[in-house]
Amino acid sequence: MTGDTVLQFNNFFIQNYNYLLGFSRSIDVKNDYEDLLHNCYLKCHRRIALSGYSGTSFLNFIRITIINTYKTNYRDKKHTVDFEGQNYNSMVE
């Protein structure tokens, strides 16, 4: 990633922070949506750096990253049911 792209990405994020924060809040109302947005910023920054992206359009990239990060976090927190366990049999009956 060139220094120019880093500045463009940082400026874009700063200028659109309130919009992105609102977008994160609309997806994840119950949890800490600020942490979600900041984690996505770091992911996007790292991905752009590794890929050598030199474009100037970041909005869709960040929004998709927010959605995918929320889905991953939701899946990681999801409670699974042990089908062979005693509690599952009592729930079915």
C-alpha positions in Angstrom: 0.0 0.0 0.0 1.4 3.3 -0.9 1.4 6.2 1.5 -1.1 8.0 -0.7 -3.6 5.1 -0.4 -3.2 5.0 3.3 -4.0 8.7 3.6 -7.0 8.3 1.3 -8.4 5.4 3.3 -7.8 7.2 6.6 -9.4 10.4 5.3 -12.3 8.5 3.9 -12.9 6.7 7.2 -12.7 10.0 9.2 -15.0 11.8 6.9 -17.6 9.0 6.9 -17.2 7.9 10.5 -20.7 8.9 11.6 -22.3 7.2 8.7 -20.3 4.0 9.2 -21.1 4.1 12.9 -24.8 4.4 12.2 -24.5 1.6 9.7 -22.8 -0.6 12.3 -25.5 0.3 14.8 -28.3 -0.6 12.4 -26.7 -4.1 12.1 -25.7 -4.7 15.7 -28.0 -2.7 18.1 -27.6 -4.9 21.2 -23.8 -5.2 21.3 -21.0 -2.7 21.1 -21.2 -1.4 17.6 -18.3 0.9 18.1 -16.0 -2.0 18.6 -17.4 -3.7 15.5 -16.6 -0.6 13.4 -13.1 -0.3 14.8 -12.4 -4.0 14.2 -13.6 -3.6 10.7 -11.4 -0.6 10.2 -8.4 -2.6 11.2 -9.4 -5.5 8.9 -9.9 -3.2 6.0 -6.6 -1.4 6.6 -4.7 -4.7 6.8 -6.5 -6.2 3.7 -5.8 -3.1 1.6 -2.1 -3.2 2.7 -1.7 -6.8 1.8 -3.5 -6.6 -1.5 -1.8 -3.4 -2.7 -5.1 -1.9 -3.5 -4.6 1.5 -5.0 -8.2 2.6 -5.7 -10.2 5.3 -4.0 -13.6 3.6 -3.5 -13.8 2.3 0.1 -17.5 2.6 1.1 -18.8 -0.7 -0.2 -15.6 -2.5 0.9 -16.1 -1.3 4.5 -19.8 -2.0 4.6 -19.4 -5.6 3.4 -16.6 -6.0 6.0 -18.9 -4.8 8.7 -21.7 -7.2 7.7 -19.3 -10.2 7.4 -17.6 -9.4 10.7 -21.0 -9.2 12.5 -22.0 -12.5 11.0 -18.8 -14.2 12.1 -19.1 -12.8 15.6 -22.7 -13.9 15.8 -21.7 -17.5 14.7 -18.9 -17.6 17.2 -21.3 -16.7 20.0 -24.1 -19.0 18.9 -25.1 -21.7 21.4 -25.0 -25.2 19.9 -27.2 -28.0 21.2 -25.6 -31.4 22.0 -28.0 -33.9 20.3 -26.7 -36.7 22.4 -27.0 -34.9 25.7 -29.7 -35.3 28.3 -31.0 -31.7 27.9 -31.8 -32.1 24.2 -33.9 -35.2 24.9 -35.9 -33.3 27.5 -36.4 -30.4 25.2 -37.8 -32.5 22.4 -40.3 -34.4 24.5 
